[in-house]
């Protein structure tokens, strides 16, 4: 018989706890409850744990992770046939052919819609992932120290939330705070007394600032923002309301885990250097030095699986969905998505490149460009812009683009109204 994904806590000098909504429990209590629930879990079984159920999901996580050679899919339950065993715990058909000889994990990619696409990797290296993030990301953010609390307002089914808050907090017995995106008071209270690592996205952090009447001392907090570039206006807004806070821009995917960190964001030129200890390189490099961003590390997936289809092996080297290049200082510069080209009236355009151009306009905090098609078959470019900027200024700024790349429809929304245009995932 093989090994389980979880065998012990890596630190025993303190007993960390989880605060999730109105519930609080120690990691040791959750482990004990999970071991009790594990009677319903069998070796070689495949199980889905739905994090949307709250604290019960962590109990179910322990139930699966403490049983040898199991597959744990950490994902919303939609689109996957399943049999409910306990709150947030479902038995599912194995996504992999034949028996397995080591425990596996799976997380849904953030861009999935309908039936989710899942990245699947080896769960017996979770300890290594937790220690790697502790050393490569937390310590640099806190000047060599470590945070007492890991906090996030993102839904835990996000792979970033799972790898950067749940796993390190669990193995290292750090306090884990899951707080609502509309109310950052819980994290502000923790930051008044302890060092806290906060994982979020730019839109949610900006909204939290606008809901803050007076500046709040957040000098003990490090805020990591994922989901794209962080504009200078967003950085200024956050620093003005959360005084003393350290802000970093995180780049990564569900398939690769965290890839790079920029500790001084706001310039929109790059996404920082690859995190220490992670292999990041370019494949199929052009004469301009641009290639597919490719990664290898313990938190990279080994298979890509869409329910109803055979899993696709990655051979331990995962190509990101982005093209990139390295500048002279070793920073990773993104040059558009691999799948980012779209046809507009028969001509190939790249919406991500247009978005980067919009972000260089003073006052623009965020931008999204889409190719829209009407029922009559007409096609046009739509630009959604968040910030303190007028439509006329956006149109003038776009005159520097080729005519086919200039948005014909522009929607401008202020930061105060931004909540109306973002999805639940914090995406424009």
C-alpha positions, 0 to 999 in steps of 0.5 A: 500500500502506498502513502497518503497525501497527509501524514503529519503537520510540519510544525508543532510549536504552535496550534494554528486555526481556521476562521471561515465566516462564523466558524473557527476551528483548530487544524488539529480538530479538523484533522481529527474530524477528517480522520473520523470521516475517512471511514467512508474513503477507500484506497484507490478511490477518487473523490471530489471535495467541493470547497464552496460548502465552507469549513466542512470542505477542510474536514473532507479534504483531511478525510481523503488526504489521510487515506493512501493512494486516493485521487482528490479533486478540489473543485465545484461539483458542477458537471461531474457525476458524483455520489454524495458521502458527506458534506462537501465529499463526493465519490466520483469515477477515476479520471485516470486509467488503471490503478494509481501508485501514489496519491493525486490532486486535481484543481479546476482551471479558473477559466473553466465554464460549464464542465470544468477542465482540471489539472491533476498532479501528485499529492504526495509532494504537497509538503514540498509545495508548502515549504517551497511557497514558504521559502520562495514567496512568504519570506521575501515578502516579510523581509526573511520572516514569516506571516502568522496568518494566511488570508484570502477573499478568493473562492477556495476552488481557485488553485492559487488559494488552494496552493498559497493559503490552504496547503501552507497553512495546513502543513505549517499550522498557520492561522487561515482566514477566509474573509468575504470580498466585500468586508476586509475588516477581519483581515484589517483586525489581524494586521493590527497585531500580526503579520498577515499574507493576503491573497486577492485580485486587483478589482476586489482590493480596489473595491475594498479600499473604496469601502474604507472611510479612513486610511487603515494601517496595514504595515504588517500585511503583504498583499499578493494580487493575481489575475493580470497586471496591476495598474499604477492607479490601482497601486496608488489607490491601495497604498492610499487606503491601506497605509504601509502595505506591501503589494506584489503582483503574482503570475501563474496558472492552475496548471503551473502553480505560481510562476513569478512575482513582481514586488514593485508592480504598477508599471505594466512592463513585466510580471517579475522574476520566476520564483526561486527554485522553479524552472521557467523557460521558453519553448518555440522561441521566435527571432524576437525572443518570444516563446511559450512560457513553460514550467516544471516544479512539484506544483505543476500538473501531470495531466489535463483532464476534461470530464468525458475525455481521456486525460492528457499527460504533460510529461512533467513540463507544462506550457502556460497559456501565454507567450513571453520573453525575458528582459535584460534583468531576467524579468518575465514579460508576457506577450499575449496568450497562446490562444489569444488571436481572434478573427475580426472581419477576417483579420487576426487581432490580439485583444490582450495586446490592445488591453496592454496598450489601454493600460498605458493611458493615464487614469486606466485601472483595468481593461478588457477587449472583446470581439463581439458578434451580433445575430446579424453577423456584424463584428466589432471590438468592444473595450471595457475600461475601468478608471477615471478616464473619458471615452474620448481620451480612450479613442484618442489613445487608440489612434496609435493602433492599427485601424483594425485594432481600434475598438469601435465600442468603448464602455468606461466605468469608474472605480466606484462603479466597478463592482457592476462589471466584474464577475464573481471571479474578479474578472472584467 
